[in-house]
Amino acid sequence: MFNMKAAVCDDERVFHKEISFLMRKYMKAKNIEIFIDFYENGEKLLRSEKEYDIIFLDYQMEGINGIETAEKLRKALPTVLSFL
């Protein structure tokens, strides 16, 4: 079984649950085990020292928004996929 690490960065917890449910359902069908971490804002995600295979970002967040977070992530981690 293949493993994947994902991050969800959104300031609304309801989206954490929805995205997590959809990812787990999809990955289970593909026989992939997924580990998901949640972040409430871009600053917390950028301070994290964890590595991810995929990152989902909300583009409208307080403080640093998802677009700014994605730009900083792409500079620091060019191999990570990020979706806004």
ABEGO torsion letter per residue (X at the ends): XBBBBBBBBBABAAAAAAAAAAAAAAAAAAGBBBBBBBBABAAAAAABABBBABBBBBABBBEBBAAAAAAAAAAABAABBBBX
